[in-house]
Amino acid sequence: MDNTKKFYIDGAWVEPTTSATLDVINPATEQPIAAIALGAQADVDRAVAAARRAFESFSRTSVDERIALLERILEVYATREADLAEAMTAEMGAPAAFSANAQVPCGTGQFAFALEALKKFRFEERVGTSTVAHEPIGVCGLITPWNWPMLLIAAKVAPAIAAGCTMVLKPSELAPLNALIFAEIMDEAGVPAGVFNLVNGDGPTVGVALSSHPDVDMVSFTGSTRAGIEVAKNAAPTVKRVAQELGGKSANILLDDADFATAIPREMGSVCANTGQSCNAGARFLVPADRLEEAAAIAAKAAESIVVGRPDDERTVIGPVVSQAQYDKVQRLIQSAVDEGATVVAGGTGRPEGLETGYYVKTTVIAGVTSDMQIFREEIFGPVITITPYSDEEDAIRIANDTLYGLSNFVSSASHERARTVARRLRSGMVHINGAGLDFAVPFGGYKQSGNGREYAEWGLREFLEVKSIYGDNA
């Protein structure tokens, strides 16, 4: 069934209220592969009304009922993994193996950890003669981006269901096809009508309608800091809860005792995964000033092994960036670094040789970047690494913290204790020590303009709960 020009509302695929559509572009070919319907205020109103009706009963379901529902969703999700991977390769340009082995399993992981959190969570606890109860917050507007679509959809939908909430999802219009398949999964799994709803559309229309809607109790948003500020403004008049995971500009500190030959290629591989399109990418390398040339040479050599290519080529490590706008932004930032006096030691502006069609970006390393340069301060979202020298450990910490963002940071050192000490002084919601990867069992989120609230496991579940004190309940 082709549901690309329909919305999923109240347990059924329905026609939109307008005829507006948007082409979905394959970034590897620059050609349209589908067209989706674009929603309007009336579509959001219909979806929110369905979620509000469903909340009355779904909020009172038992923990066992919600456990069973999450288990059914996981079962059906497993049957659609190939379809999800194919969709993400087509609409994002992600290499086929990366879609199948990274993008799709992230959705599985989020549902699995939300399920385990639900099994263990105490929704009521006795405190003296009172009871503290955790209750579902209500109808939730979920707004997700295109870069890790299944991860980020699941990181919101799974804990919302675990909490007993109902929801309306607005996925990114740049990569919406996987979300439509996800809605089919929810339908097949038997999610009660109105609990999960999907309306496609753009931010200025559907995003605004959802974040400002008086019958939406909470908005969970992942995207740029600029857009997050608008979401918060739209939500303010109705004083709804806003949970946000926004931009980042993560520092990647290599202390003077680090094994550069091991750490630099490892960290570059991590940054460039998903074509550098990750909010927590540690693309801002900080190295001792007296080892700047050494670090640049190692990074330039490592860049050669990160093959940029077509998504269906088995040799490809990274594919194109997602859109013409994203390509233009990356090119602009690379050129700004050159204009401001930094040195390109690998890659640079323009497309890689042989990839004249598609939004392909060269794996780029830029050395001698200083804190007054635009590329030092602005999120790149591409396979571009900058290298900034520091004088000593104190200077490295100062430079790392010299940013409006605070999502993540990275530290490499031959001494675990030294890395631990530095990690605790970095102003960010997460720090990776010596190449440690993400852990879905612990919270994900940032300080400062990287957002508020946390996702994943129990911390994600808590975001969708209100807290009620019942006095004298145990008198």
Backbone hydrogen bonds, N-H to C=O, Kabsch-Sander energy under -0.5 kcal/mol:
donor,donor_aa,acceptor,acceptor_aa,energy
3,N,1,M,-0.9
6,K,3,N,-1.8
7,F,14,V,-2.4
8,Y,198,L,-1.4
9,I,7,F,-0.8
9,I,12,A,-2.5
12,A,9,I,-1.0
14,V,7,F,-3.2
14,V,12,A,-0.6
22,L,36,I,-2.1
24,V,34,A,-3.3
25,I,23,D,-0.6
26,N,31,Q,-2.8
29,T,26,N,-1.1
30,E,26,N,-2.8
31,Q,26,N,-0.7
33,I,24,V,-3.0
34,A,24,V,-0.9
36,I,22,L,-2.7
37,A,4,T,-1.5
38,L,20,A,-2.5
39,G,37,A,-0.5
39,G,200,N,-2.3
43,D,40,A,-0.6
44,V,40,A,-1.9
45,D,41,Q,-2.7
46,R,42,A,-2.0
47,A,43,D,-2.2
48,V,44,V,-3.0
49,A,45,D,-2.3
50,A,46,R,-1.9
51,A,47,A,-2.3
52,R,48,V,-2.6
53,R,49,A,-2.2
54,A,50,A,-2.3
55,F,51,A,-1.7
56,E,52,R,-0.8
56,E,53,R,-0.7
57,S,53,R,-0.5
57,S,54,A,-0.7
58,F,54,A,-2.8
59,S,55,F,-2.1
60,R,57,S,-1.2
61,T,58,F,-1.6
66,R,62,S,-1.9
67,I,63,V,-2.5
68,A,64,D,-2.3
69,L,65,E,-1.8
70,L,66,R,-2.4
71,E,67,I,-2.3
72,R,68,A,-1.9
73,I,69,L,-2.3
74,L,70,L,-2.2
75,E,71,E,-1.9
76,V,72,R,-2.4
77,Y,73,I,-2.9
78,A,74,L,-1.8
79,T,75,E,-0.8
79,T,76,V,-0.8
80,R,76,V,-0.7
80,R,77,Y,-1.3
81,E,78,A,-0.7
84,L,80,R,-2.4
85,A,81,E,-2.5
86,E,82,A,-2.3
87,A,83,D,-2.2
88,M,84,L,-2.3
89,T,85,A,-2.2
90,A,86,E,-1.9
91,E,87,A,-2.6
92,M,88,M,-2.1
93,G,88,M,-0.5
93,G,89,T,-1.2
94,A,88,M,-0.9
96,A,311,P,-2.3
99,S,95,P,-2.5
100,A,96,A,-2.2
101,N,97,A,-2.6
102,A,98,F,-2.0
103,Q,98,F,-2.0
104,V,99,S,-2.5
106,C,102,A,-1.3
107,G,103,Q,-0.8
107,G,104,V,-1.2
108,T,104,V,-1.2
109,G,105,P,-2.7
110,Q,106,C,-2.1
111,F,107,G,-1.9
112,A,108,T,-2.5
113,F,109,G,-2.4
114,A,110,Q,-2.0
115,L,111,F,-2.2
116,E,112,A,-2.0
117,A,113,F,-2.2
118,L,114,A,-2.3
119,K,115,L,-1.9
120,K,116,E,-1.2
121,F,117,A,-1.6
123,F,121,F,-0.8
125,E,132,V,-1.8
127,V,130,S,-2.6
130,S,127,V,-2.2
131,T,470,I,-2.0
132,V,125,E,-2.9
133,A,131,T,-0.6
133,A,468,K,-3.3
134,H,123,F,-3.2
135,E,133,A,-0.6
135,E,466,E,-2.4
137,I,464,F,-2.2
140,C,166,T,-2.4
141,G,218,M,-3.2
142,L,140,C,-0.6
142,L,168,V,-2.9
143,I,141,G,-0.5
143,I,220,S,-2.5
144,T,142,L,-0.5
144,T,170,K,-1.7
152,L,148,W,-2.5
153,I,149,P,-2.4
154,A,150,M,-2.3
155,A,151,L,-2.0
156,K,153,I,-1.1
157,V,153,I,-3.1
158,A,154,A,-1.8
160,A,156,K,-1.7
161,I,157,V,-2.5
162,A,158,A,-2.4
163,A,159,P,-2.1
164,G,160,A,-1.0
164,G,161,I,-0.7
165,C,160,A,-2.8
166,T,138,G,-1.4
167,M,195,V,-2.6
168,V,140,C,-2.4
169,L,197,N,-3.3
170,K,142,L,-3.2
180,L,176,P,-1.6
181,I,177,L,-1.8
182,F,178,N,-2.2
183,A,179,A,-2.1
184,E,180,L,-1.6
185,I,181,I,-2.0
186,M,182,F,-2.4
187,D,183,A,-2.2
188,E,184,E,-2.6
189,A,185,I,-2.2
190,G,187,D,-1.3
191,V,186,M,-2.1
195,V,192,P,-2.1
196,F,192,P,-0.6
197,N,167,M,-1.0
198,L,8,Y,-3.2
199,V,169,L,-2.3
206,V,202,D,-1.1
207,G,202,D,-1.9
208,V,203,G,-1.8
209,A,205,T,-2.3
210,L,206,V,-2.4
211,S,207,G,-2.5
212,S,208,V,-1.9
213,H,209,A,-0.5
213,H,210,L,-0.6
216,V,213,H,-1.5
217,D,139,V,-2.3
217,D,215,D,-0.5
218,M,139,V,-1.4
219,V,241,R,-2.6
220,S,141,G,-2.8
221,F,219,V,-0.6
221,F,243,A,-2.9
222,T,143,I,-2.0
223,G,245,E,-1.8
228,G,224,S,-2.3
229,I,225,T,-2.2
230,E,226,R,-1.3
231,V,227,A,-2.2
232,A,228,G,-2.4
233,K,229,I,-2.1
234,N,230,E,-2.5
235,A,231,V,-2.0
236,A,232,A,-1.5
238,T,235,A,-1.1
239,V,236,A,-1.7
240,K,235,A,-1.3
241,R,217,D,-1.7
243,A,219,V,-2.7
244,Q,452,N,-1.7
245,E,221,F,-2.3
246,L,244,Q,-0.5
246,L,450,S,-2.4
250,S,281,A,-0.7
251,A,408,S,-0.5
252,N,284,R,-2.7
253,I,410,F,-3.1
254,L,286,L,-2.7
255,L,253,I,-0.7
255,L,412,S,-2.4
258,A,255,L,-2.2
260,F,258,A,-1.2
262,T,259,D,-1.0
263,A,259,D,-3.1
264,I,260,F,-2.1
266,R,262,T,-1.5
267,E,263,A,-2.9
268,M,264,I,-2.6
269,G,265,P,-2.2
270,S,266,R,-1.7
271,V,267,E,-2.3
272,C,268,M,-2.6
273,A,269,G,-1.2
275,T,272,C,-1.4
276,G,273,A,-0.9
277,Q,274,N,-1.9
278,S,276,G,-1.4
281,A,278,S,-1.6
283,A,281,A,-1.7
284,R,250,S,-1.8
285,F,283,A,-1.1
285,F,386,T,-2.3
286,L,252,N,-2.3
287,V,388,T,-2.2
289,A,390,Y,-2.6
291,R,288,P,-2.1
292,L,289,A,-1.2
295,A,291,R,-2.7
296,A,292,L,-2.6
297,A,293,E,-2.2
298,I,294,E,-2.2
299,A,295,A,-2.6
300,A,296,A,-2.5
301,K,297,A,-1.9
302,A,298,I,-2.3
303,A,299,A,-2.2
304,E,300,A,-1.0
305,S,301,K,-0.6
305,S,302,A,-1.1
306,I,302,A,-0.5
306,I,303,A,-1.1
307,V,305,S,-1.3
309,G,307,V,-0.5
309,G,318,I,-2.2
313,D,310,R,-2.0
314,E,312,D,-0.6
316,T,313,D,-1.7
317,V,307,V,-2.6
318,I,307,V,-2.2
321,V,359,Y,-2.8
327,Y,323,S,-2.4
328,D,324,Q,-2.8
329,K,325,A,-2.0
330,V,326,Q,-2.2
331,Q,327,Y,-2.4
332,R,328,D,-2.4
333,L,329,K,-2.2
334,I,330,V,-2.3
335,Q,331,Q,-2.4
336,S,332,R,-2.2
337,A,333,L,-1.8
338,V,334,I,-1.7
339,D,335,Q,-2.7
340,E,336,S,-1.7
341,G,338,V,-1.5
342,A,337,A,-2.7
343,T,367,A,-2.7
345,V,343,T,-0.7
345,V,365,V,-2.5
346,A,365,V,-1.3
355,L,352,P,-1.9
359,Y,27,P,-2.4
360,Y,358,G,-1.5
362,K,350,G,-0.8
364,T,362,K,-0.6
364,T,383,P,-2.5
365,V,346,A,-2.1
366,I,385,I,-2.8
367,A,343,T,-3.1
368,G,387,I,-0.7
369,V,387,I,-2.3
373,M,370,T,-1.9
376,F,373,M,-0.8
377,R,373,M,-0.9
377,R,374,Q,-0.8
378,E,374,Q,-2.3
384,V,382,G,-2.4
385,I,364,T,-2.9
386,T,283,A,-2.4
387,I,366,I,-2.5
388,T,285,F,-2.9
390,Y,287,V,-2.1
396,A,392,D,-2.2
397,I,393,E,-2.2
398,R,394,E,-2.2
399,I,395,D,-2.7
400,A,396,A,-2.5
401,N,397,I,-2.0
402,D,398,R,-0.6
402,D,399,I,-0.9
403,T,401,N,-2.0
406,G,447,Y,-0.5
409,N,430,M,-0.9
410,F,251,A,-2.2
411,V,432,H,-2.6
412,S,253,I,-2.5
416,H,414,A,-0.6
419,A,415,S,-2.2
420,R,416,H,-2.6
421,T,417,E,-2.1
422,V,418,R,-2.1
423,A,419,A,-2.7
424,R,420,R,-1.7
425,R,422,V,-1.7
426,L,423,A,-1.2
428,S,426,L,-1.7
429,G,406,G,-2.1
430,M,407,L,-0.9
432,H,409,N,-2.7
433,I,431,V,-0.5
434,N,411,V,-3.1
434,N,432,H,-0.5
436,A,433,I,-1.5
442,V,439,D,-1.8
444,F,455,E,-2.2
447,Y,406,G,-2.9
449,Q,404,L,-2.4
450,S,447,Y,-2.2
451,G,448,K,-1.3
452,N,244,Q,-1.5
455,E,444,F,-2.4
459,W,456,Y,-0.8
460,G,456,Y,-1.9
461,L,457,A,-1.9
462,R,458,E,-2.3
463,E,459,W,-1.0
464,F,460,G,-0.6
464,F,461,L,-1.4
465,L,462,R,-1.6
466,E,135,E,-4.0
468,K,133,A,-3.3
470,I,131,T,-3.3
470,I,468,K,-0.6
471,Y,469,S,-0.7
473,D,470,I,-1.1
474,N,129,T,-3.1
475,A,472,G,-1.3
